[in-house]
Amino acid sequence: MKLSVIIPVFNAETFLPACLDSILLQTFTEFEVWLVNDGSEDNSLQICQSYEKADSRIHTVSKENGGSNSARKYGLSFARGDFVTFIDADDWIDADYLEAYMGNISENNADITTGGIRCEYEIPRDDRPAVPAGIYEGGRLQEEFYPRMFFQDYHGGWGILPSIAGKFYKRELVWESICEVDENIYFAEDVCILFPACIKAERISVINNCGYHYRINMESITYRPNPLVFENNRLLYEHLKKYFMTVVHSDILMEQLELYMFWLTDYAFRTLWNFKNEIGAARYLLEQQRIDRKWSKPMWILDLHQIEKYGKIVLFGAGAVGHAYKHQLDQLPQFTVVAWTDNHAGKADFNDGFIPVQQLISLDFDVILIAVAKEGYAAEIKQQLKAMGIGEDKIVWKAPIKYDNVFYK
């Protein structure tokens, strides 16, 4: 059996050599590597080409930037192996990693073999699947694997890790799954490939191998604040819901999916936006083994595209939208809120740089960001500011993203 290793590469010059060196040290040698240069702007392509010249098993292809899933799909279209595995360009693997998985596949005739990963935190940690090691097929898949595919139980603990890494797939299984994924899903897209592939598999092997080293790279998209993550979550939920509702295990899988969406939403707020209180309900609900599909009040999310070229921001509006914007901007070091104002002084916190509207004309700022939900009220504020002599090019408003439902029916 031949193995195809697919590596999406985007601006990975710092870590890519270590990744490729670890692959060339493998004790298992019947593999090919497809390096997919996803529109890199650094020296990644040159590094790929140098390794390609040095080893005939390595191939380089290039495409316009489209994200990890797009790059994986492109690389998979060239793959000739019976089985496929994916490695991120900033990660690396143990010397016997490929041999361990391919040996398990050969011994157990598995369609998918899934294991753990070693997370390279300051103190490294092995993350293993909570589903016990063994072979799952037929009744065992339905009774023991699917009910805890996402989570071991309601208190968390991954059934199998929700990452495309640390897994080996029959090529046709993963190809069908990856082709169905909306390329607008850029965050946590792995589950849209992994779990449908598991459902299609007839035989799955779970092992405890942690030979895949996951590098914690704070510059990666996983850790970057982005308001589009909430639209991403909606697309992800709809994709998996539509798929799961077509299979006989739909009740079990939908329960697991709902728990996963609570976790994903909690992660988005806490990790990407550093919100400490607004989404605490997610963990509470998991602990109480309950599902409640609505938060008590909506969250307002700032569309960063409207201010991305500015640095010094005046925030106009101290209601719910203004407070949400202020909190979000405080997490982003590229922006400075130089002043906060509102036509109703009682709404604002004077300790947060609040000033009367009349003082705006004496300030040094790049743009005034109107923080209200209603377009009509925003237009009134805009006219007010223009009447004060502030140019239209110094005023921006765009409807905030309203996020008040974890699930989208």
N, C-alpha and C positions, 0 to 999 in steps of 0.2 A: 504494500500500500504506500502511495506517495502522499506527502503532506504539502499543502500550500500555506505559507505564513504571509499574512497581509498586514502591512504597516502604513497607516496614514501618516504623512509627514507635513507639518506646517510650522515653519519657523522654529525648527527643533535642533539647530546647529549645536547647542550646548550639550545636549544629552544623547543625540543620535549615535555618535560613535560608540558609546558604551553599550547602547542597545544592540547594535549590529555586531559588536565584538562578542557579546554574550551568545548570540545566535551562531556565530562561526565556531564557537567552542563546544557545540553540542555533540554528545556521544551518538545521537541518532543523526544520520547523514542523508537519508532519502527525503529531502525536502527542497522546495523552491521558495524564494522570498520575492514578494512583490512590494516594492517601495512606491507609494503613490504620493508624489509631490503635489500637494494641494494648494498651489499658488504661493509657495513660500517666497518671502522677500529677503531672506538672509542667505547664508551659504549652504542651506540644507540640500539643494539640488546638486551642488558640486560634491558634497559628501556622499550622497547617494551614488552618483556616477563613479566616484573613485572606488567604492566598494563593489560596484557592478563590474568594473574592469578587473578587479582582483579575484573575483569568484564567479564562476559561470552560473551558479545557482541563484544569483541575485539579479533581479530585473528592476529597472526604473521606468516609470511612466509618469507623465505630468498632466494636470488638468487645471482649469480655473478653480479658484477657491470656492468650496461649497460646503465645507464642514466635514466632520469625521465620518458621518454615515454615508455621505456622498462619495467620499474617498474610498471607504471600504467597499461600497458597491462597485465602484469603478475597478478597483483592484481585483475583486472577485470575478469580474467578467473575463479577466485574463487567466485566472487560476486553473491549473490542470490537475490538481491533486484530488484524490478520492476524499480526503478530509481537509478541513480548513481550520486555522486558528488565527486570532487577531492579537497583535501586540501594539501598544501605543509607543510612539517614538521616544518618549522620555522614561520608559520603563526598561527592565531587563529581566533575564531569566537564568535560573540555575543551569549548570552544564548538562544535567540529566533530565531536564524538564520535558523536552520533546519525547525522549525515550520512555519516560514514565507514562505519559498519556497514550502514546501510540502503542506501547506494550499492553496497556489496559484495554484499548480498543480491539487489538488483535486477539487477546485472550477472551474477551467477553462479547465480542461481536456487537458492540454498542453503537447506536446512531449518534449519541452525544455522550461525551464524558466530561463531567464538571467537577471542579475541585475548589481549592481556596486560593487566596493570594496573601502575600506578605506586604503589609502596609508600612512603608518606610517613614514612619513618624520619627520624632526625636528619639523616642524609645520604640523600636520596631514591634509590630504586632501581627500575629498570624490570624487571619479571618478565614475560618473554615465554615462550610455549609452546616446548618443545623440538621438537615435531613441526613440520617445515618448513612455511612458508606455502604454500598451494596449495589445490586442490580435491580432495576425497576422495570417491569413490563406487565402487560395485561392488568389483572386485578390490583397488583401492587401499585401501579401507576395511579389508578383511580382512587384507591383507598389510602395510600400512604404518601404518595408524592404530590399529586395535585392539591390536596387540602392544605399543604404547607409549602407550596412552591415559592410563594412570596415570603411568608413569615412562618416561623416555627409555631408561634402562638400569638395571642392578642397583646402580649407585653413586648413584642418585637423579637429580634433574633432572626436573621435572614434564613429562610429555608434553603435556597441556593442564592449565592451572591448575585445581586441584580446588575451584573457587569458582563459585557461580552467577552472580557478577558478571563483567563483561567478556565477556558472551555474549548473543546475540540468538537467539530460538527461534521457530519456528512455534508458534502458540498451542496447537494440539491436541496437539503432541508433549509440551510441558512440562506441560499440564493432566493428561494421563494419568499422567505420571510423578509429579507432586506429589500426586495423589490416592492413590497407592499407599504413600506413606511413613508409617510409624508416627510419630505426633506426639510420642511419648516420646523420639524421637531428636532431641536439641536441639543436639548438638555435631557438627560436620562433616557435618551433614545435607545440605549442598549436593550431595555426591557421589551421594546416593540419588536426586536429581532429575536431575543432570547426565548421569551415565553411562548410565542406562537411556534417557534421551532421545537420546543419541548413537547407541545401538544401534538405536533405532527410525528414526533419520534415514536417508534414502537418499543425501543429498548434504550434506557438511560442508565449510565454507570456513574455513581457518585464516589469520589475518592477524597482523601484528606491532604493531598499534595499541595504545598504552598510554595512551589518553586517559581511562581511569578511574582516579581517585585514591583509593587505599585509605588511610584515616586509621588510624593505630595508636592505638587507644583502649584503654588498660589497664583501664578500668572495664567493658569489655564482657565478656559471658559467655565469650568465647574465652580470656580470660586469668584467669578466676576459678577457684581450687581448688574442686573439687566431686567427692566420692567417687562420685557417680552417673555420672561419665564412663566408668567401666569397664563398667557395665551398658549405657550408651549405645553403647559400642564393640561389645558383644555383639549388640545389636539391629541396629546398622548392618551388621555382618558377615553376620548371618543374612539380612537384607533383600537385600543385593546377591548373596550366594551363591545364594539361592533364585531370583533373577531370572537370574543369569548361567548357571546350570545348565540353563536352558531354551533357550539359543541355541546355534547351531552353533559359535561361537567359545569355548565354555565352558573349554577347557583353557588357552587364552591368557589369558582374562579372569580365571580363578581364580588363575593364577600372579601376575598383576598385583595382584589383590585382596589376596593374602597379603602381598606386599611393602608394599602400602599400609597394612595392619593393623600391620605392624611399625613403620612410620613413625608411625602414629597413636598406638600404645601408647607409643613412645618419647617422642613429644610430650607425651602426658598426664603421664607421670612427670617429665620434665625441666622442662617449662614450667608445668604446673599445680601440681605438687607439689615441684618443685625437687629431685628425687631425682637424685643424681649417678652412682651406681654400679649400682643394682639392675637397670637396664634397658639397660646398655651393650651387652648381647648383641645388641640390635636392630640397631645400626649395624654391629657386627662381622659379623653374619650377612649384611647387605646387601653389605658389602664383599667377603665371601668367596663371594658368589653361592650361599649355602646357605639352606635353610629348616629351622628346628627349631621344632617347635610347642610345646615345653614349656620353662619355666624350671626351674632346678635346685631351687628352693624357692619356696613360696608367698609372696605379699605380703599383708599384713593391712592393710585400709583402714578408717579410722575413719568411721563414719556421723555426720556433724556435726550432724544434726537433734537428737540426744539431748542435746547440750550447747550449742546455739546461743544460749540465753538466759543462759548463764553467762559469766563472765570469768575468775575465778581458779579454776584446776583443780588438784586433787591427783590424780596418776596412781598407781593401785595396780596393780602388775604390772610386772615387769622382764624378762620373757621375750621371745620373738619379737614377740608382739603389743604388749607394752609399749614395746619399742624402736621399733617401727613407728609407734605412736601418738605417741611423744615427738617423733620426727622430723617427723611431719606437723603437730603442734601448733606446733612451732618455726617453721613457715613462715607461720603465720596470726597476724597482729598483734592480732586481737581477743581472743585467748586468752593467758593467762599460766599456765605450769605453776609453781605456787608450791612444790610439793614432789613428790617421787617416792619411792614406798615399795614394799616387797615383803616377804612372809614369809620369803624366802630372801635374806638380805642380800648374799650373794656374787654375785647376778645383776646388781646395779645398779652404775652408775658414780657414785662419791661426788662427783665434780665436777659432776654434773648436779642438785644439790639433793636427793640421796637422804637420807632420814631413816628411823629406825626407826618401825615402825607405832605404837608407844605414844605417840609425840610428836604424832600427828595431832590429838588433842583440844585441844592448845594453839594450833593454827594458825588463821589467818583465811583461810577459803576459801569458795567458792560451792558446790562440788560435788566429790565423790570419783568419779572415772571408773575403773571396774574394767576393766583391760586384760588380759583372758584370753579364750581362745576357747571353752572348754567351759562350758555353762550350769550344770552341777553345781558346778564349782569356783567359779564366780561367786556362786552361792547361798551357799556356805560362807563366802566372804569377806564377803558382805553380812551374814550372821548375826554374824560376828566383829566387824564395825564397829558393828552395832546393840548388841551386848553391851558395847561401850565407851562407849555413850551417844550415839552419832552417829545423828541422825534419818534415817528412811528417805527423806525428801525431799531429803537431802543425798547420796544414793548413786544412781549410775546404772550400768547395764550393758545393752548390746545386743550381740548377736553381731556380730563384725567381718565385714566383707566380705572373703572369701577370693578372691584374684585370682592364679591360678597357670597360666592358659592364655590365650595371645593369641587363640586360635581356639576357637570353641564349636561342637562337632559335633552 
